[in-house]
Amino acid sequence: MMILMDDTATGGRSAGSFQGKPRPGDRVFAGTALGAGILILVILAAVTAFLLIQGVPGMLADPADAPTTLGQSASFWHYVGPLAFGTVWASLLALLFAVPLSIGIALFISHYAPRKLAALLGYVIDLLAAVPSVVYGLWGITVFAPAVVPIYTWLNAHLGWIPLFAGTVSVTGRTILTAAMVLAVMVLPIITAICREVFLQTPRLHEEAALALGATRWEMIRMAVLPFARPGIISGAMLGLGRALGETMAVAMVLSASGIVTFQLLTAANPSTIPANIALKFGEAGYGLNVNVLIGTGLVLFVVTFAVNALARWIVNRRKDFSGAN
């Protein structure tokens, strides 16, 4: 015999509305998660306030009052313009090298390599992310830069009619292109690790359906894996771009900077970057407005990085509904 009970028989409450008393562990976890989220916002607000308080006086400073940093610049914006250009230019070049290579490595690990080899390569990629930036800088200046000089000479001799490869080739190899390739090696583990995990999350049914329709492995990847992973690839690329934008020591050690705006990749005259400029000039800045000017350049970098991440988030949210995951 079945006994039916409506809501009136249970005091107007359905069975799904009963909730047990939260356990202490649940309350601790919820409080910890909430506290961590609030802490992130507090730290971000504190950093923003520091940059504004210390950086705005430097942005409004007269060059005569901050000769160590501003030098012959007409204004702060005249000073920071080439630095911002060099920062973005070097980072974009690094992504140009790193993203295709990262996608290829991640696809090999996730869909082509044998299981044992894939596990080994995954460990190696993760370990590369732990290498200090100063080690990359030392490798770049002592090994990589001299090794690429013959390649630069060949590019200049055969492709010098292209503005990017024009000019007099640097005899040391310490150019913006070298710095960008070192940055590409540094951001490679981050982008590869994210792409690998996203590729592994592709629904198995999507892959099997493509193969059942007669697609080759590459066609399956192109039709099922890459559309599903597009938001993750964009997110990984933007995380790598954020790392490249903020990199200091490797660029400062490898790049022979002249503080100019140029698109030539092989010459000794190269634009500097904001982080490298801060690292190189902070010691001699001393105190006062000279330090405020450098903090002001850091504020510009903070805004650029925030804008890049906001743009990446917008792109991911705009494309996730069409990623093939639904």
ABEGO torsion letter per residue (X at the ends): XBBBBBAAAAGGBBAAABBBBBBAAAAAAAAAAAAAAAAAAAAAAAAAAAAAAAAAAAAABBAAABAAAAEABABAAAAAAAAAAAAAAAAAAAAAAAAAAAAAAAAAAAAABBAAAAAAAAAAAAAAAABBAAAAAAAAAAAAAAAAAAAAAAAAAAAAABAAABEBBBAAGBBAAAAAAAAAAAAAAAAAAAAAAAAAABBAAAAAAAAAAGBBAAAAAAAAAAAAAAAAAAAAAAAAAAAAAABAAAAAAABBBAGBBBABAABABBBBBAAAAAAAAAAAAEBEAAAAAAAAAAAAAAAAAAAAAAAAAAAAAAAAAAAGAX
